[in-house]
Structures are given as structure tokens and as C-alpha cells.
Amino acid sequence: MEQGATIKHNIKNAPKTGSWRYIKPEVNKDKCIGCETCVAFCPDACIEMRKHENDKKNKAEIDYDFCKGCGVCAQVCPVKAIIMKKN
């Protein structure tokens, strides 16, 4: 019987792909409801949910080193807490 493998990834060795981006998503922390929809739809897996000061829920945080600016997160956000802005 075949066993699955675990691939250990070192983020320090990953190429940064966001340098050619001309628009980027910005998260309005006041509007973000912490639903994590953007995390599931991000094709580059560059969105994490993190605690911010005085917030009870985690809010979306974008890693701009890897974000290509595709805008999927802004499209799927149910409360439009993510907007695309020029760099």
C-alpha cells in the first residue's frame, strides 16, 4: 500500500513573485468580518488570517511578496472589505 508524503517547504527559499504587480489588494480591517473566503480562493495562497489589536476576530492579512494582484480576493469578499489599488 502506498503512503502519502509530506513535503516540507521553506518559505525563505521561495521566489518572491509580487515584484511585477501593478495593482494590489488592500484590506479594510474595519469592514473585514473574518469569514476566510478570500483565503480559500487566493490562487497564490498569500492571505492569512491574523489577530489585530482590539479585534475579537482574525482579519485578512496579505503577503505582498507573493501576491500577484489578480483581484480574486476582492471579487469573492462578501462585504467588499478588499479593494484593488494601483501600486
Secondary structure as UniProt FT lines:
FT   HELIX           11..13
FT   HELIX           18..20
FT   STRAND          23..27
FT   TURN            29..31
FT   HELIX           37..41
FT   TURN            43..44
FT   STRAND          47..50
FT   TURN            53..54
FT   STRAND          59..62
FT   TURN            64..66
FT   HELIX           72..76
FT   TURN            78..79
FT   STRAND          82..86
//
